[in-house]
Amino acid sequence: MLVTELQKKSLNHIWYPCSQMKDYEQFKPLVVKSAQGSYIELADGTKILDAISSWWCKSLGHNHPKLKRAMIDQMEKFEHVILANTTNELIVNLSEHLTNLMAGLSKVFYAGDGSCAVEIAMKMSLHSRYINGDTKRNRFITLKNSYHGETVGALSVSDIGLYKNPYSSILFKPYVIDKIPYVQSIYDPLWDNCSEKWDRLEKSLEKYIDSSTALIVEPIVQGAGGMKIYSKDFLNRLAKWAKKHDIHLIADEIMTGIGRTGKMLACQHADIQPDFICLAKGLTSGWMPFSAVLTTEDIYNKFYDDFSSGKTFLHSHTYSGNALGASLALETLNIIQEEQLHIRDINQVMLKNMHEIGNKTGRLENIRGIGGIVAADLICANDDVRLGYLTYQAAIKAGILLRPLGNTIYWLPPLNITDEEIEALKSKTMQVLLAMPI
């Protein structure tokens, strides 16, 4: 089928995610032929460097041979069996591996995608209060500029109006913490000490203490809100405050987890132990939807009783613990830890490159980064111009998938990207920004 014909047929039927469909009149869908490593190959032979890990999930790039082998091996045994009241060696091995990521989180509940993992953690927190008869604790606390997913509960605790405003009539209202101490890197003084800002903030939190069941955060990096990085000291103080007041801490590590920020879990930067950790995206290196919620023995025990007690957590997912997803997750964890990709120091060179681009083009400000993430804000003289969207289109022509968040551009490539590919990313981004209209 010709490329143009395939594009036309696609637009006849497909409603694309996170897109204004009218944009596709001019910017046609890219017809993908294959993908390998850090590159996506189009039908016309063009190779596109995947600078955003295909929405932050391709931690090991495309078509990794070990992941393919793990999945095929599992397919030869079985592809999916109901997890309720069954077990197998694979899911046991994965569960042991996941619960070893952080001491104290010894239980794992499986689901299908990131939003559902967030919903599960929220429901477990609220349900545990119900079991204890503590019905006054029924509110959630979130951070300004946060994003946790598209389902109703996850969207309720998000703070980006672009995504949630049309649905406000069915969403509940969380408490929102603002005045977050953002940083540009781990060398920012606020990274280690935000005491002055915290002292001013802590008093304002008192009104949330008695009615809150849980505080939910994207640890260290707020993704969809513009790749904003905040102080590890702030996260540490926030976690201690929540612990002191018996407020559960939910760490949404869907984007930040599995090595993305320079540690296996972003929570480890702040040396904290949440009550819940939500994992997805990079957990299977983007091969298929698969998510998990890690929690404590204490939370688990609140639900452990005779069925007649009414304490059973009856949340269900058809594909909970799917064997193919589990095979990919276990192999992903093994590869990242064996190759030490979670502590590979690509941040310094990516930050240096982004600063060089900013200096030579004069088009960037607020350059920031941590681990395998670097971001910067486009300087735009005209608010009516969709500069980020224009940059996206120009980047595709230059050979990179660089899909900005508004007017924020960012690099979030596979963790195993080569030095040569990082250099190509730099030169192509430079080329794009130099050619952009002022």
Summary of the structure (lengths in Angstrom):
residues: 438
radius of gyration: 22.0
end to end distance: 39.6
largest distance: 68.7
contacts: 1426
relative contact order: 0.15
helix: 43%
strand: 17%
